[in-house]
Amino acid sequence: MNESQTNKFSAIIEIIGINPFVHLPDNILKLLFIQANRDKGKIPVKIKIDGHEFIQTLIRYSGHWRLYLNTPMRNAAKKQVGETAEFEISFDPAERVILPHPKLKNALEENKDAKIIFDNLSPSRQLEIIRYISFLKTEVSVDRNVLRTINFLLGKERFIARDKP
């Protein structure tokens, strides 16, 4: 992280539902908005939690900007909900692209009806599916979930907690 673009703060890790997060101080939020040249939508950031570096996305939810902290982040910093951590944060201008898994891409090319439906989904829904498939650990899981994706797109089964596209 470039030190001139880094903003430091301490925060208590809170939780909403099952999602641990921290609130950012207003002065740091304002600096991030300036760096990002926007104050709406998702803002990609680079963060350090007690010196451990990650990329993350700053999200506004229910009227508040939150920096969500997943389990690997908290484990690396050895921090749990209710504990205070030291943070550094800066806007991350690098483009973040997740390419579809080759098996998903092939399945969509082989099933034109499913591809048409997929192409007409909102970009966020497309990304949700692409991310889900891309981060699976085994080929068996990929194969099973690519089939589920096609069936979901065709209205034949639920997938990622959704009834139909």
Residue frames as qw, qx, qy, qz and C-alpha x, y, z in Angstrom:
[[0.000, 0.887, 0.462, 0.000, 0.00, 0.00, 0.00],
 [0.355, 0.514, -0.037, 0.780, 1.24, 3.44, -0.87],
 [0.349, -0.366, -0.562, 0.654, 1.69, 5.21, 2.47],
 [0.060, 0.089, -0.019, -0.994, 0.45, 8.54, 1.04],
 [0.519, -0.164, -0.463, -0.699, -2.85, 6.89, 0.10],
 [0.497, -0.220, -0.822, 0.171, -3.24, 4.90, 3.32],
 [0.403, -0.569, 0.073, -0.713, -5.64, 5.85, 6.06],
 [0.375, 0.034, -0.853, 0.362, -5.13, 4.36, 9.53],
 [0.530, -0.436, 0.084, -0.723, -7.71, 3.81, 12.25],
 [0.008, -0.053, 0.944, -0.325, -8.66, 1.51, 15.13],
 [0.618, -0.144, -0.200, -0.747, -12.07, -0.12, 15.30],
 [0.498, -0.103, 0.780, -0.363, -14.00, -2.69, 17.28],
 [0.208, 0.003, -0.859, -0.468, -15.10, -5.65, 15.16],
 [0.552, 0.105, 0.391, -0.729, -18.89, -5.80, 15.27],
 [0.125, 0.104, 0.949, 0.268, -21.36, -8.28, 13.77],
 [0.559, 0.220, 0.060, -0.797, -24.64, -7.93, 11.88],
 [0.929, 0.158, -0.145, -0.303, -26.41, -11.24, 11.38],
 [0.938, -0.170, 0.151, 0.262, -23.50, -13.58, 10.70],
 [0.614, 0.614, 0.024, 0.496, -21.28, -10.93, 9.10],
 [0.541, -0.585, -0.109, 0.594, -18.42, -9.38, 11.09],
 [0.384, 0.731, 0.195, 0.530, -17.56, -5.81, 10.05],
 [0.366, -0.419, -0.252, 0.792, -16.16, -2.48, 11.16],
 [0.191, 0.941, 0.279, -0.005, -17.45, 1.04, 10.68],
 [0.587, 0.237, 0.003, 0.774, -14.95, 3.51, 9.25],
 [0.179, -0.585, -0.270, 0.744, -14.46, 6.94, 10.82],
 [0.397, 0.844, 0.322, -0.162, -16.15, 9.73, 8.83],
 [0.008, 0.847, -0.372, -0.380, -12.85, 11.45, 7.95],
 [0.346, -0.262, 0.838, 0.331, -11.50, 8.22, 6.44],
 [0.490, 0.537, 0.687, 0.001, -14.73, 7.60, 4.52],
 [0.261, 0.917, 0.058, -0.298, -14.49, 11.11, 3.05],
 [0.128, -0.666, 0.625, 0.387, -10.89, 10.52, 1.96],
 [0.444, 0.060, 0.870, 0.206, -11.85, 7.19, 0.35],
 [0.445, 0.743, 0.479, -0.145, -14.70, 8.89, -1.52],
 [0.131, 0.885, -0.266, -0.358, -12.22, 11.46, -2.84],
 [0.277, -0.421, 0.806, 0.310, -9.72, 8.72, -3.81],
 [0.422, 0.276, 0.856, 0.112, -12.47, 6.68, -5.50],
 [0.114, 0.057, -0.307, -0.943, -14.07, 9.77, -7.06],
 [0.526, -0.340, -0.555, -0.548, -17.47, 8.51, -5.88],
 [0.223, -0.200, 0.684, -0.665, -19.55, 7.99, -2.76],
 [0.815, 0.110, 0.148, -0.550, -22.06, 5.46, -4.11],
 [0.877, 0.301, -0.354, -0.119, -21.91, 1.79, -5.02],
 [0.915, -0.313, 0.014, 0.256, -19.23, -0.65, -3.99],
 [0.118, 0.919, -0.373, 0.055, -15.77, 0.78, -3.42],
 [0.927, 0.090, -0.264, 0.250, -12.82, -1.58, -3.93],
 [0.254, -0.888, 0.332, -0.191, -10.17, -1.17, -1.25],
 [0.666, 0.231, -0.612, 0.357, -6.86, -2.55, -0.05],
 [0.566, -0.743, 0.082, -0.348, -6.73, -3.09, 3.68],
 [0.432, 0.270, -0.758, 0.407, -4.36, -4.16, 6.39],
 [0.719, -0.607, -0.123, -0.316, -5.66, -5.67, 9.61],
 [0.668, -0.663, 0.325, 0.093, -2.93, -5.61, 12.24],
 [0.157, -0.634, 0.643, 0.399, -0.40, -5.68, 9.38],
 [0.470, 0.128, 0.850, 0.202, -2.05, -8.47, 7.32],
 [0.195, 0.347, -0.297, -0.868, -2.90, -7.27, 3.81],
 [0.388, 0.392, 0.834, 0.003, -6.13, -8.08, 1.90],
 [0.144, -0.102, -0.380, -0.908, -8.32, -6.74, -0.86],
 [0.080, 0.471, 0.808, -0.345, -11.94, -6.11, 0.02],
 [0.011, -0.501, -0.466, -0.729, -14.94, -4.05, -0.98],
 [0.055, 0.169, 0.472, -0.863, -16.45, -1.28, 1.09],
 [0.148, -0.431, -0.782, -0.425, -20.24, -1.57, 1.00],
 [0.297, -0.129, 0.244, -0.914, -23.09, 0.66, 2.07],
 [0.365, -0.298, -0.867, -0.158, -25.80, -1.38, 3.71],
 [0.363, -0.711, -0.598, 0.071, -28.87, -0.16, 5.56],
 [0.049, -0.977, -0.086, -0.190, -27.61, 3.43, 5.46],
 [0.486, -0.780, 0.368, 0.142, -24.13, 2.71, 6.83],
 [0.573, 0.626, -0.530, 0.006, -20.79, 2.08, 5.13],
 [0.830, -0.434, 0.339, -0.082, -19.29, -1.18, 6.37],
 [0.327, 0.585, -0.739, -0.070, -16.03, -2.98, 5.85],
 [0.951, -0.172, 0.015, -0.257, -16.86, -6.68, 6.14],
 [0.060, -0.630, 0.770, -0.081, -14.18, -8.99, 7.54],
 [0.887, 0.055, -0.376, -0.263, -14.27, -12.62, 6.47],
 [0.895, -0.439, 0.076, 0.027, -12.93, -15.52, 8.53],
 [0.824, 0.192, -0.048, 0.532, -9.49, -15.74, 6.84],
 [0.148, 0.723, -0.116, 0.665, -8.96, -12.02, 7.50],
 [0.574, -0.701, 0.152, -0.395, -9.88, -12.29, 11.17],
 [0.964, -0.210, 0.022, 0.161, -7.89, -15.50, 11.62],
 [0.664, 0.437, -0.125, 0.594, -4.77, -13.95, 10.08],
 [0.019, -0.656, 0.221, -0.722, -5.03, -11.01, 12.46],
 [0.392, -0.178, -0.815, 0.389, -6.04, -13.28, 15.35],
 [0.208, 0.000, 0.245, -0.947, -9.05, -11.04, 16.00],
 [0.050, -0.426, -0.902, -0.054, -12.62, -11.94, 16.86],
 [0.204, -0.709, -0.390, -0.551, -15.91, -10.05, 17.12],
 [0.547, -0.813, -0.199, 0.009, -15.74, -7.61, 20.02],
 [0.688, -0.363, 0.093, 0.622, -11.99, -7.09, 19.78],
 [0.161, 0.929, -0.084, -0.321, -10.24, -3.95, 18.55],
 [0.796, 0.133, 0.323, 0.494, -7.95, -4.11, 15.54],
 [0.109, -0.663, 0.220, 0.707, -5.67, -1.63, 13.79],
 [0.660, 0.559, 0.488, 0.119, -6.60, -0.94, 10.17],
 [0.085, -0.450, 0.363, 0.811, -5.05, 0.72, 7.16],
 [0.538, 0.554, 0.635, -0.016, -7.28, 1.28, 4.15],
 [0.020, 0.476, -0.324, -0.817, -6.95, 2.85, 0.71],
 [0.726, 0.518, 0.072, -0.446, -8.92, 2.89, -2.51],
 [0.557, -0.172, 0.733, 0.351, -7.85, 0.09, -4.88],
 [0.436, 0.596, -0.168, -0.652, -8.01, 1.32, -8.51],
 [0.055, -0.238, 0.916, 0.318, -7.03, -2.09, -9.94],
 [0.687, 0.047, -0.314, -0.654, -9.73, -3.65, -12.08],
 [0.410, -0.163, 0.854, -0.278, -11.20, -6.75, -10.48],
 [0.684, 0.242, -0.398, -0.561, -12.33, -9.34, -12.96],
 [0.539, -0.152, 0.814, -0.155, -13.43, -12.87, -12.22],
 [0.400, 0.263, -0.657, -0.582, -13.61, -14.94, -15.37],
 [0.885, -0.076, 0.068, -0.454, -16.21, -17.69, -15.63],
 [0.584, -0.307, 0.748, 0.070, -14.93, -21.20, -14.91],
 [0.174, 0.296, -0.734, -0.586, -14.23, -22.94, -18.28],
 [0.017, 0.246, 0.969, 0.021, -16.81, -25.63, -17.46],
 [0.202, 0.644, 0.495, -0.547, -19.49, -23.01, -16.85],
 [0.192, 0.570, -0.335, -0.725, -18.54, -21.22, -20.05],
 [0.096, 0.111, -0.905, -0.400, -18.74, -24.49, -22.04],
 [0.105, 0.412, 0.878, -0.218, -22.07, -25.47, -20.46],
 [0.241, 0.674, 0.243, -0.654, -23.58, -22.10, -21.38],
 [0.196, 0.460, -0.571, -0.651, -22.28, -22.39, -24.95],
 [0.054, -0.044, -0.977, -0.203, -23.80, -25.88, -25.24],
 [0.001, 0.605, 0.781, -0.158, -27.20, -24.78, -23.90],
 [0.150, 0.339, 0.258, 0.892, -28.33, -21.76, -25.89],
 [0.395, -0.719, -0.436, -0.370, -31.57, -21.27, -23.88],
 [0.659, -0.602, -0.244, 0.379, -29.63, -21.14, -20.60],
 [0.491, -0.022, 0.095, 0.866, -27.07, -18.77, -22.16],
 [0.046, -0.576, -0.362, -0.732, -29.80, -16.37, -23.30],
 [0.553, -0.753, -0.340, -0.110, -31.27, -16.33, -19.79],
 [0.693, -0.384, -0.107, 0.601, -27.80, -15.91, -18.22],
 [0.368, 0.212, 0.202, 0.883, -26.94, -13.04, -20.57],
 [0.214, -0.642, -0.336, -0.655, -30.17, -11.27, -19.57],
 [0.615, -0.595, -0.427, 0.292, -29.52, -11.54, -15.83],
 [0.115, -0.986, 0.105, -0.064, -28.37, -8.42, -14.03],
 [0.482, 0.614, -0.538, 0.318, -24.58, -8.05, -13.93],
 [0.323, -0.516, 0.621, -0.494, -24.64, -8.59, -10.16],
 [0.902, -0.033, 0.301, -0.308, -26.56, -11.88, -10.53],
 [0.821, 0.492, -0.276, 0.089, -24.16, -13.05, -13.28],
 [0.182, 0.640, -0.610, 0.430, -21.22, -12.23, -11.02],
 [0.651, -0.371, 0.477, -0.460, -22.84, -14.08, -8.11],
 [0.975, 0.160, 0.102, -0.117, -23.04, -17.25, -10.22],
 [0.644, 0.616, -0.369, 0.264, -19.55, -16.84, -11.71],
 [0.114, -0.643, 0.596, -0.468, -18.01, -16.27, -8.28],
 [0.820, -0.250, 0.369, -0.360, -19.81, -19.22, -6.73],
 [0.960, 0.279, -0.001, 0.041, -18.59, -21.63, -9.42],
 [0.483, 0.715, -0.380, 0.334, -15.09, -20.13, -9.65],
 [0.172, -0.628, 0.593, -0.473, -14.33, -20.56, -5.96],
 [0.955, -0.174, 0.049, -0.235, -15.37, -24.20, -5.63],
 [0.359, -0.673, 0.644, 0.061, -12.52, -26.45, -4.52],
 [0.506, -0.104, 0.840, 0.165, -13.08, -29.77, -6.33],
 [0.176, 0.109, -0.666, -0.716, -13.89, -30.74, -9.90],
 [0.126, -0.393, -0.911, -0.013, -16.78, -32.84, -8.59],
 [0.012, -0.639, -0.460, 0.617, -18.27, -29.72, -6.96],
 [0.098, 0.401, -0.330, -0.849, -17.71, -27.70, -10.11],
 [0.146, -0.090, -0.859, -0.483, -19.40, -30.33, -12.29],
 [0.105, -0.520, -0.823, 0.201, -22.37, -30.70, -9.92],
 [0.013, -0.669, -0.313, 0.675, -22.87, -26.94, -9.57],
 [0.075, 0.242, -0.510, -0.822, -22.48, -26.17, -13.28],
 [0.161, -0.311, -0.883, -0.314, -25.33, -28.63, -13.90],
 [0.131, -0.634, -0.635, 0.421, -27.34, -26.98, -11.11],
 [0.023, -0.465, 0.075, 0.882, -26.66, -23.58, -12.68],
 [0.148, -0.008, -0.700, -0.699, -28.01, -24.70, -16.06],
 [0.219, -0.473, -0.852, -0.048, -31.08, -26.26, -14.41],
 [0.131, -0.590, -0.401, 0.689, -31.59, -23.09, -12.36],
 [0.050, 0.313, -0.302, -0.899, -31.41, -20.91, -15.47],
 [0.274, -0.132, -0.773, -0.557, -33.97, -23.16, -17.16],
 [0.546, -0.317, 0.104, -0.768, -36.28, -22.92, -14.11],
 [0.790, -0.049, -0.593, -0.148, -35.85, -26.59, -13.14],
 [0.727, -0.377, -0.460, 0.343, -34.25, -26.23, -9.68],
 [0.295, -0.955, 0.015, 0.015, -33.18, -23.83, -6.96],
 [0.765, 0.199, -0.147, 0.595, -29.63, -22.57, -6.87],
 [0.310, 0.158, -0.282, 0.894, -27.71, -20.17, -4.60],
 [0.018, 0.406, 0.662, -0.629, -30.88, -19.84, -2.48],
 [0.332, 0.321, -0.139, -0.876, -32.98, -18.67, -5.42],
 [0.678, 0.306, 0.616, -0.260, -36.04, -20.21, -7.02],
 [0.663, 0.517, 0.424, 0.337, -35.63, -18.88, -10.56],
 [0.423, -0.039, 0.133, 0.895, -33.71, -16.24, -12.44]]
